[in-house]
Amino acid sequence: MFMAATEESSVLSARPEKDDFEDKVCRLGDGPPADVMARLHAQKLALCDLLEEVADSLPQDLDRARCAEIAATLEPLMRAVHAYEEEVLFPAYVASQGATPQADELIARLKAEHIEDVDFATELAEGLSLVATGSDMPNADALGYMLRGFFSAVRRHVAGEREAMAPLLSEKA
């Protein structure tokens, strides 16, 4: 499970509803923006770890139930986390740093990456759903490539976002 120190902190659940994700992300969203960003990033990185486990298990040791769970969670999690970042964290960054052309460019780039991540998450969830049901299973090499491409991009995005939002994080201290 994603950072499942407690059941409440885990975002991964079977057959989540949109409102369920919004509620769970809102619970993760309590507190100063820097704390929230750290928790949301931890959720995304834990998802990356799960996806890497799936990629490493291909093709012989694949856990179809885990694929179903991840497929049901992937896109809603990404959408909910990105919405929170865009509606709360990015404005907090602009408020702390001022509305500058550099801040505008940074936020625009991060939002564009969010769109790409969600699009990729949608395609990946479809592939994982096929794997979970056993129908029309995609080529294991192609699925592994998709998984690795996605989790690598998300890890890179999180690292870049942490670096870019460092001024917001330093306000925590």
N, C-alpha and C positions, 0 to 999 in steps of 0.2 A: 504494500500500500504506500501511497505518497506520504512521506514524513508522518507516519501514523503513530505518533507518540501517544495521542489519545484518539478515540474514535471521532470526536468532534473536529479535530484538526485535519482529518483525512478528507480529501476531496474525491477520492476514487470510490465509487459505489456502483453497484449493479443497476442498470437501467435508470440513470438519473433523469430527473425532470429539469427543465430550464430554471424554474423558480428554486428548486433544490440547490442548484449550483450557485445562484445568486445569493441565497441565504448563507451557504457555507463560505463563499468568498467574502460576504459582508462580515461574517464572524471573524474571518482571518483579517479583515480590514479594520478592526478596532485598534486604535492607538495612533501614535505619531507616524507620519508617512514613511519615515525611514524604517521603522519596525515592520510596517505592513509590507513594504517592498521586499524586505528580507524574507518574510514568510511566503509571499507569493512567488518569489524567485526559487525558494526551497521547494515549493510544490512543482514548479516547472522542471527543475533539475531532477527531482525524484521521478517524475514522469519520463524524463530522458533516460534515467537508469533502467526503468522498466522496459522501455523500448529497446535499449541496448541488450537487455537480457533476452528479449524475444528474438532480436537479430542474431544473437549468439546461439540460440537454440535451433535455428533453421538448419536443415529441414526436418531432422529426425526427432528432436526432443521438444517439439512445439506444444505448448499448453494452450489448447483451443479455448478453454474457459477464460484464461487470462487475456487472450486476444479479444474475446467478446467484451470483457470488462473494460479493457483499454479503449476499444472501438467506441463503446457507449460513452466514455468519459472524455476522450481526446478533444474533440471540437468544442463541446460546451465549456470545458475547463479553459481552453485557450481564449475563447470569446469572453468569458466572465473575467478572467485575469486581465486581459487587455482592456476591457471596458473600465475596470477599476483604475488601471494605470492611466488611461486617457482622461477619465472624468475626475480623478482625485489626485493622483501622484504627479502627473505632468503639470497641472495648474499649480500645485504646491511648489514645484521646481521653479516655474516662471515667477511665482510670487516671491520666492526667496532670492532669485537671481536677477529679476527684472526682465521686462519684455524687450529683448534685444534681437537683432537679426540672427545672431548665432543660436539663441535659444529657440527661435522659430524654426530654423533649419534643423536643429537637433530633434525637436518634437516631430516635425514633418517626416524626418527619416525614420524615427522609431515607429510612428504610426504606419508608414509604408511597410516596414518590416512586419508589423502586426498583421496587416492584410495578407502578406505573403505567407506568414506562418499559419494563419487560419485556413487559407486555401489549401496549403500542403496538408494540414491536419485533416481536412475534409477528405481528401484523396486517400490519405493513409488509413483513416477510419473505415472507409469503404473496403480497402484491401484487407484490413484486419477482420472486418465482418465476414468477408468471403472465407477467410481462413477459418474463422470460428465455426461457421456452418459446414465447412467442408465442401461447399459447392463452388465450382469454378475457381479452385485455389490458384492464386497467381503463382507465377514462377518464383521459386524460393530465392534465386539470385536477385530478381527484380524487386521482390519485397524487401530483402535485406538491404539493397541499395537505397530504397525509399526510406526505410527505417533509419539507416545511418545518415542519410542526407538530412532528414528532419531533425533528429536529435542533435546532430552537429550544428545545424543552423540555430536551433533554440539555445544551445549552450553558448554559442558565439554571441547571440543576441543578448542573453542575460549578462554575459561578461561585459559587453559594450554598454548596456544600460546601467550596470553598476558603476562603470567608469564615468559615464556621462553624468550620472546622477550623484556623483561623489560629493558635490557641495551640499546636497540635501541630506546625504548620509552623515556628513560631518556635523550637521546641526544637532544630531542625536547626542553627541558627546558634550 
